[in-house]
Amino acid sequence: MNRIRAASVLLVTLLFQQPFDGRQASVFHTDTRWVVLQATVTNRRGELVTNLEQRAFTVYESGKRQPITLFRRGDVPVSLGLLIDNSGSMRQLRAKVEAAALALVRASNQQDEAFVLNFADKPRIDVPFTSDVHVLEGGIARVDSIGGTALRDAIDMAEAYLREHAARDRKVLLVLTDGNDNASVATVSQIQKQAERSETVIDAIGLFMQADTAQATAGRHELEQLTERTGGVAYYPMSLDQIDTVALDLARQIRNQYTIAYAPLNQALDGSYRTIQVKIAGPEKLSVHTRAGYRATAASRP
């Protein structure tokens, strides 16, 4: 059976059981076109807010309020891709990056699956999808850092791999890099257009310790371009010692997102870009972070 996909739009098979215990799940099947959002909510202090009810959320698509049909808070299993920069400039950082990637994997849901893609001049999947932490450790621990940074090509390959092999409806790519792209064939525009048609969230950890350099500025700009439209975030540790903390904070955020689904009032697959806005009502000022929108197009998936 084919799936209609337009960013978060799916012929969806979602796990919306409360609570999810990893042993059983109620499966929701539908032939309606859905938009599925992963939303992170924080308070004024930047702390995660994880106890909101559905009635606190209002969703707008291109300015029109949409009825929320499915709502889930808590830990929904994810298909995760770890994209690790293996270029020559990463040689001195590699040990810390490996430790951070492993910390994130070990903090994951047991029902998650992950793959490892290392990239320098070219991307390469070193560990296919697995839930075995020991297998992931072997793929993460590489020491032959050499060559340039083909970041966009790595994202392009990872997206294709997710489309073909991911078993979970929630999909996240985490990029760990210390430089801006200098070796890719794919352009920023191509990756951004791909993001508009994909439900994958892209997060990044940028290791730009010299924040005032032109290379660091360019690297930050590119990561923000690549992550923003997907509802992802780029993080910039101030020192090597903060990398582990950032990775664990990110793992906690992934574990504590809200999953919101709605059937758009406009079901047409006309190729238009639909903006998304999520608002929260409550006595405290809260911020919500999710994807900016999607392009309503159809694509097939086996």
Summary of the structure (lengths in Angstrom):
residues: 302
radius of gyration: 18.6
end to end distance: 6.2
largest distance: 52.9
contacts: 991
relative contact order: 0.23
helix: 27%
strand: 30%
